[in-house]
Structures are given as structure tokens and as C-alpha cells.
Amino acid sequence: MRGPRLTRRRLLAAGAAAASFAAAPVRARAAAPLRIGVLNDQSGLFADLGGPGSVIAARMAVEDAGGSLAGRPVEVLVGDHQNKAEIGAAIARRWFDEDGVGMAIGFDNSSVALAVERVAADRDRIAIGTAVGSVDFVGRNCTPTAASWLYDSYALTTSLARSMVAAGQDTWFFLTVDYAFGHSMENDARRAVEAAGGRVLGRVLHPLGTADFSAYLLAAQASGAKVIALANSGGDMVNATKQADEFGLRQSGRTLAAMLVFITDIHSLGLPAAQGLRFVTAFYWDRDAQTRAWSRRFAARHSAMPTMAQAGVWSATRHYLRALAAGSGDGGAAVMARMRAMPVDDFYVRGGRLRADGRLLHDMMLMQVKTPSQSAGAWDYYRKLADIPASQAFRPLAESDCPLVHS
């Protein structure tokens, strides 16, 4: 009896081994995932405008695309650059070199965006800036694998300055955050003010993450300017606006103009402090039925209505996945060429297109924050003053200093 039992055991062992070897090639052939990296400020000054909400938006775009592409699952990685260019560049380098990331998106900080843009170009990978204000991203620093999806300082400031100067608000004073974004915003706004016949009476620079704006606001008040322009964003814009309200600047006849506003800023400020604030935006959740439908889906996951940065992450991620599906190869330059060839048409952008310099062309909106009595409830904060066609909103291509345009 021992012989037959031994034989059976050997046969079973041999069968198990054969099954193991047969399964090995199947595992080896398992499709490698397609990876997208959301790189932004996850917990600091700009976390509300992008942060975890942008990660949710990217994952919604992946889900809306079916979760996979040509049998390859799509994964979303998350990186926190802490608003430091060297940290952002290091994360992007690791993603591209070691983790197989094909596209990095978000940034929400111009210095980080400019650093990551170069890392991506060197590795033939894609970098898409959502909340990136510096015109250099698609200007003199442009690359074949980068795109800017929301705005730049020209789009945010030019129409706003023209409209305010035309209304008689023709003397300005700037409170400017002291890094690439703030300088770019002030320079474009200053040019627009002066071209419209207005005057700039002065400016002060403040560090990123300033808590006390009292000295800066006193300088602005002393200048006698009709408009106090905030060339900053996020927590800096919120703190400056709150303190301007405490100083009674609006009551004294001054107008506060914000170069960059997100709906989360207004939610944080509250309508009593923010009322009357004028600004330009690329997106508002309550614009139409499509924006409301997507925004409510988003809010069910994030407990807040989306900012334009978060809506832009969904749009850009979805367009990237469409471009991947439209051709073979996932190299950055090839995919970006397909992205340029395809119109961008979704709830965020209607009939948008990517220019040669990487600028996504789309209409913008001139907005004013409602008074408390005008608002119907939570998140009902904006009153649209005018639509700004893409042809007027963005710097003409003929004026671009992007080397790709003139090569």
C-alpha cells in the first residue's frame, strides 16, 4: 500500500507544480497600471482650493472613463509638495523615473509648476497645471508636454482691470505676494490699468503665508488709491480681505479687487466680509444644469462645492485619458499632440482647444460676490457681471514668448 500512496502523493505534487508554472506566465502578463499623479498642497495654504478635493476630482474622472484603458487599470497617486519647488520636483522625478506616472497634474503654485514642467519635459511625460498663475508656464518656459488648464495672470487681471478703470476706479495700490505668481499677477494688472488710462499709486510685497496685513493695509489706505488690489491667493487673500473689512476700507469708499478668488475663499470669509469683491473666474458650480449635476456629485464626496481648480483637474484628466485611448503609445509629446488635436468639450469647457503653447482656450467670467440678502443659501455666492470670450481673456498667440510658437 505504501507504493501506490507515494505515487499518488508524487502525482499530486507534480500537478500542483505544473499548475504553478502554468499560472506564472499569466501573472507576468498582467497589465501594468496607467498612473496619474496629483501633486499639490495637501494640508497648507492652498489645500482648500485644490488639495484632497483635486484628488477626488481626478478619481472621479478615472471612474467616469471606466477605471481602465485597454485592459490597464488607471491609478491616481498623491503627492504633497508643501509649496516648495524642490520638493515638488523631487516627487515628480520619482514618479516619472520609478513609479511609471505618465501625467502629473495640479501644482497650485507657480514656482512648483515651473520646476515640474521641466522635469516632465526631460522625461517625455506630461505636466498639466490647473491653478498656475505665472504666464511663463506657457510662455518662455513652455514645453511640448505641458498645458495650462484654468487661467494665467493675464486672464485673471486684464479684463478685471479694464472694466474697473472704465467705471471710474482708476487709481490702484497693490498688495503682492513675493514670489513668481504674485509678481506675474501684479505686472499684468499694472499694464492693463495703465493701458486703460488708470494709474498705479504704489505697491507693497508680503511673504507667502502672511498672518498680519495691518501694516500693508495702512500703506494702501494712506496712498489714497480707489482700488486696493490683492495680487495673492488662498489663505493670504482670505486674511487680507478679512482684515480690510475690519479696517473699514470698504466703508471708507475703497474697492477691494482680488486677482484670484476660489469659492472656498468666499465660504471661509463669509458674505458680510466678502460682499462686493470683484474678480475673474474660469468656473462656477451654479452656471448651468451640467455644472450643477457634476458639482453635486463632487460635493457628496467632499462636503463642499468644487473650486475651479478641482473642476479643471477632472476636465484635464478626462481629456488625457481620451487622448491615450485615441492612439498608440503613451509618451508625453505624442499624447499631448493628440490632446491638442481633440476639442475639449465637457461641463467645464465648451468647445475648448489647446494652443501650440499649451494654453487651453476657453471663456472666462467676470463675477461679483453677492450681498447676504442676495444669496439664496450656502454656496450661492457669485453674481455674473459678464462673459469674457476666450479671444479676449487670454494673451494673443502672436504676443507669446513661447519658443514652440515661433520655431
C-alpha positions in Angstrom: 0.0 0.0 0.0 2.9 2.4 0.6 4.0 2.4 -3.0 0.6 3.4 -4.5 0.1 6.1 -1.8 3.6 7.5 -2.5 2.9 7.5 -6.2 -0.4 9.4 -5.7 1.4 12.0 -3.5 4.1 12.5 -6.1 1.5 12.9 -8.8 -0.4 15.5 -6.8 2.8 17.4 -6.0 3.8 17.3 -9.7 0.3 18.5 -10.7 0.5 21.4 -8.2 3.9 22.4 -9.5 2.7 22.2 -13.1 -0.3 24.4 -12.2 2.1 26.9 -10.5 4.3 27.1 -13.6 1.2 27.5 -15.8 -0.1 30.4 -13.7 3.2 32.2 -13.7 3.1 33.5 -17.3 -0.5 34.8 -16.6 0.8 36.8 -13.7 3.7 38.1 -15.7 1.4 39.2 -18.4 -0.8 41.2 -16.1 -1.2 44.7 -17.5 0.9 47.4 -15.8 -1.3 50.2 -14.4 -1.5 53.6 -16.0 -0.7 56.1 -13.3 -1.6 59.8 -12.9 -0.1 61.8 -10.1 -2.0 64.7 -8.4 0.7 66.9 -7.0 -0.4 69.9 -4.9 -0.6 71.4 -1.4 -2.4 68.8 0.6 -2.5 70.4 4.0 -1.2 74.0 3.8 -2.1 77.4 2.5 -3.7 76.2 -0.8 -5.2 72.9 0.4 -8.8 74.1 0.2 -8.6 75.3 -3.4 -7.0 72.0 -4.7 -5.7 69.6 -2.1 -7.7 66.4 -1.4 -10.6 67.8 -3.5 -8.4 67.7 -6.6 -7.6 64.0 -5.8 -11.3 63.3 -5.6 -11.9 65.0 -8.9 -9.1 63.0 -10.6 -10.5 59.8 -9.3 -14.0 60.8 -10.5 -12.6 61.3 -14.0 -10.9 57.9 -13.9 -14.2 56.3 -12.8 -16.1 58.2 -15.5 -13.7 56.8 -18.0 -14.4 53.2 -16.8 -11.5 52.8 -14.5 -9.2 51.2 -17.0 -7.9 51.7 -20.5 -7.1 48.8 -22.9 -7.1 46.4 -20.1 -4.8 48.5 -17.9 -6.1 49.8 -14.6 -5.8 53.5 -14.0 -4.4 54.6 -10.7 -4.1 58.0 -9.1 -1.1 58.8 -6.9 -1.0 61.7 -4.5 1.9 64.0 -3.6 2.2 67.0 -1.2 4.8 69.5 -2.4 4.4 71.7 0.7 4.7 74.8 -1.6 8.4 74.1 -2.2 9.7 73.8 -5.7 12.5 71.4 -4.8 10.1 69.0 -3.1 7.6 69.1 -6.0 10.4 68.4 -8.5 11.8 65.5 -6.4 8.3 63.9 -6.2 7.7 64.3 -9.9 11.2 62.9 -10.7 10.5 59.8 -8.6 7.0 59.3 -10.1 8.3 59.5 -13.6 11.5 57.5 -13.1 10.3 54.8 -10.7 6.6 54.7 -10.5 5.5 54.8 -14.1 3.5 58.0 -13.8 2.5 59.4 -17.2 1.0 62.7 -16.2 1.4 65.0 -13.2 -1.4 67.4 -12.6 -2.4 70.2 -10.3 0.5 72.1 -8.7 -1.5 75.2 -7.5 1.8 77.0 -7.0 3.6 78.7 -9.9 7.2 78.0 -8.6 6.4 74.3 -8.2 4.7 74.2 -11.6 7.7 75.7 -13.4 10.0 73.2 -11.8 7.8 70.2 -12.5 7.2 71.3 -16.1 11.0 70.9 -16.8 11.3 67.6 -15.1 8.3 66.3 -17.1 9.8 67.5 -20.4 13.1 65.9 -19.8 11.4 62.6 -19.3 8.8 62.9 -22.1 6.0 63.0 -19.5 3.0 65.3 -19.2 2.6 68.2 -16.8 -0.8 69.9 -16.6 -1.1 73.0 -14.4 -4.5 73.8 -13.1 -4.2 76.7 -10.6 -1.0 78.2 -12.1 -0.9 82.0 -12.5 2.6 82.6 -14.0 2.4 83.4 -17.7 5.9 81.8 -18.0 4.4 78.3 -17.7 3.1 78.5 -21.3 5.3 81.5 -22.2 9.1 81.5 -22.2 9.3 78.2 -20.2 6.8 76.3 -22.3 7.5 72.7 -23.3 5.9 70.3 -25.8 4.5 68.2 -22.9 2.9 70.9 -20.7 -0.5 72.5 -20.7 -2.3 75.1 -18.5 -6.0 74.4 -18.0 -7.5 77.2 -16.0 -6.0 80.7 -16.2 -2.9 82.7 -16.0 -2.2 86.2 -14.6 -3.2 87.9 -17.9 -6.6 86.2 -18.0 -7.3 86.9 -14.3 -6.3 90.6 -14.3 -6.7 92.2 -17.8 -10.5 92.1 -18.1 -10.9 93.0 -14.4 -8.7 96.0 -14.6 -10.2 97.3 -17.8 -13.7 97.1 -16.5 -12.9 98.8 -13.2 -10.9 101.6 -14.7 -13.7 102.2 -17.3 -16.1 102.5 -14.3 -14.0 105.3 -12.8 -11.9 103.2 -10.4 -8.7 104.5 -11.9 -6.2 104.6 -9.1 -4.7 101.4 -7.8 -2.5 100.1 -5.0 -1.2 96.5 -4.9 -0.7 94.1 -2.1 1.5 91.5 -3.8 2.8 88.1 -2.6 6.5 87.9 -3.1 7.1 85.1 -5.5 6.6 84.3 -9.2 2.8 84.1 -9.1 2.3 87.5 -7.3 4.9 89.3 -9.5 3.2 88.0 -12.6 -0.3 89.0 -11.4 0.8 92.5 -10.5 2.7 93.1 -13.7 -0.2 92.1 -15.9 -2.7 94.0 -13.9 -0.5 97.1 -13.8 -0.1 97.0 -17.6 -3.9 96.7 -18.1 -4.6 99.6 -15.6 -2.2 101.9 -17.3 -3.3 100.9 -20.8 -6.9 101.8 -19.8 -5.8 105.2 -18.6 -5.5 104.5 -14.9 -2.6 105.0 -12.5 -0.8 102.7 -10.0 0.0 104.7 -6.9 2.1 102.1 -5.1 2.7 98.6 -4.0 3.9 96.5 -1.1 5.3 93.0 -1.1 4.4 90.4 1.5 5.7 86.9 2.2 3.7 83.8 1.4 1.6 82.8 4.4 1.3 86.2 6.0 -0.9 86.4 9.1 -0.9 90.1 9.8 -1.7 92.5 6.9 -2.2 95.6 9.1 1.0 97.5 8.0 0.3 96.7 4.3 -3.3 97.8 4.5 -2.3 101.0 6.3 0.1 101.8 3.4 -2.6 101.1 0.9 -5.1 103.3 2.7 -2.5 106.1 3.0 -1.9 106.1 -0.7 -5.4 107.4 -1.4 -6.0 104.8 -4.2 -9.6 103.9 -5.0 -8.8 100.3 -5.6 -6.8 98.0 -3.3 -5.7 95.1 -5.5 -4.8 91.8 -3.9 -2.2 90.0 -6.0 -2.2 86.9 -3.8 -4.5 83.9 -3.3 -5.6 81.2 -0.9 -5.1 82.0 2.8 -3.3 85.2 2.0 -6.2 86.6 0.1 -8.6 85.5 2.8 -6.6 87.1 5.6 -6.1 90.3 3.7 -9.8 90.6 2.9 -10.9 89.9 6.5 -8.5 92.5 7.8 -9.5 95.0 5.2 -13.1 94.6 6.4 -12.0 95.1 10.0 -10.2 98.2 9.0 -13.4 99.5 7.4 -11.8 100.0 4.0 -15.0 99.3 2.1 -17.0 101.6 4.3 -14.4 104.4 3.6 -15.1 104.1 -0.2 -12.2 101.8 -1.2 -12.9 99.0 -3.5 -11.2 95.6 -3.0 -10.2 93.8 -6.2 -8.9 90.2 -5.9 -6.7 88.9 -8.6 -7.5 85.3 -7.8 -10.6 84.0 -5.9 -11.8 80.5 -5.3 -15.3 79.7 -4.0 -13.7 78.1 -0.9 -12.2 81.5 -0.1 -15.6 83.1 -0.1 -17.0 80.3 2.0 -14.3 80.9 4.5 -14.7 84.7 4.5 -18.5 84.8 4.7 -20.6 87.1 2.6 -20.6 90.0 5.1 -16.8 90.4 4.7 -16.5 89.3 1.0 -19.6 91.1 -0.4 -18.9 93.3 -3.4 -15.5 91.7 -4.2 -14.9 91.6 -8.0 -12.8 89.0 -9.8 -12.5 86.8 -12.8 -13.0 83.1 -12.8 -13.0 80.1 -15.1 -15.8 78.1 -13.4 -18.8 78.4 -11.2 -20.7 75.4 -9.9 -24.1 77.0 -10.4 -23.5 78.1 -14.0 -25.9 75.7 -15.7 -27.5 72.2 -15.4 -24.3 70.3 -16.3 -22.1 72.1 -13.8 -24.7 71.7 -11.1 -25.0 68.0 -11.7 -21.3 67.3 -11.6 -20.7 69.6 -8.7 -23.4 67.9 -6.6 -21.7 64.5 -7.3 -18.4 66.0 -6.1 -19.9 67.7 -3.0 -21.4 64.3 -2.0 -17.8 63.1 -1.6 -16.1 66.3 -0.4 -18.8 68.1 1.5 -18.0 71.3 -0.4 -18.8 72.7 -3.8 -15.8 72.4 -6.2 -13.4 75.2 -6.9 -12.4 75.9 -10.5 -9.1 74.1 -9.8 -10.9 70.9 -8.8 -13.3 71.1 -11.8 -10.2 71.7 -14.0 -8.5 68.6 -12.7 -11.5 66.5 -13.7 -11.6 68.0 -17.2 -7.9 67.7 -17.8 -7.7 64.1 -16.5 -10.6 63.1 -18.6 -9.2 64.7 -21.7 -5.8 63.0 -21.1 -7.5 59.6 -20.9 -9.4 60.3 -24.1 -6.1 61.1 -25.8 -4.5 58.0 -24.5 -7.4 55.9 -25.9 -7.2 57.7 -29.3 -3.8 56.3 -30.3 -0.9 54.0 -29.5 1.9 55.0 -27.3 1.9 56.9 -24.0 4.9 59.2 -24.5 4.2 62.7 -23.4 4.8 64.5 -26.7 2.7 62.0 -28.6 -0.2 62.1 -26.2 0.0 65.9 -25.9 -0.2 66.2 -29.7 -3.4 64.1 -29.6 -4.7 66.3 -26.8 -4.1 69.4 -29.0 -5.9 67.8 -31.9 -9.0 66.9 -29.9 -11.5 69.6 -28.8 -12.2 69.8 -25.1 -15.9 69.6 -24.6 -17.3 68.9 -21.1 -19.2 70.5 -18.3 -16.1 72.7 -17.5 -15.1 73.8 -21.0 -17.4 74.1 -24.1 -15.5 73.8 -27.3 -12.1 74.5 -25.8 -8.9 73.8 -27.6 -5.2 73.6 -26.7 -3.0 76.1 -28.5 0.6 75.4 -29.6 1.9 77.0 -26.4 -0.1 74.7 -24.2 -2.8 77.2 -23.2 -6.3 75.8 -23.1 -8.6 78.4 -24.6 -12.0 78.8 -23.0 -14.3 81.6 -21.9 -13.9 83.3 -18.5 -16.5 85.1 -16.4 -16.4 88.5 -14.6 -18.0 88.0 -11.2 -19.0 89.9 -8.1 -19.7 88.4 -4.6 -23.3 88.7 -3.6 -24.5 90.5 -0.6 -26.0 88.4 2.2 -29.5 89.4 1.1 -28.9 88.4 -2.5 -27.8 84.9 -1.6 -30.3 82.0 -1.5 -28.2 79.9 0.8 -24.9 78.1 1.2 -22.5 78.2 -1.8 -24.8 80.7 -3.6 -22.1 83.4 -3.7 -21.5 84.7 -7.2 -23.3 87.1 -9.4 -22.1 87.1 -13.0 -21.4 90.5 -14.4 -20.2 89.5 -17.9 -18.9 86.6 -20.0 -15.4 87.1 -21.3 -14.7 85.3 -24.6 -11.6 83.3 -24.9 -10.3 85.6 -27.6 -10.3 88.5 -25.1 -9.5 86.6 -22.0 -6.1 85.2 -22.9 -3.0 86.8 -24.4 -2.9 86.6 -28.2 -0.7 83.9 -29.5 1.2 86.4 -31.6 2.3 88.1 -28.4 3.5 84.8 -26.9 7.2 84.3 -26.0 6.9 80.5 -26.1 9.7 79.1 -28.3 7.3 76.4 -29.6 5.2 79.1 -31.3 8.0 80.7 -33.2 10.1 77.7 -34.0 
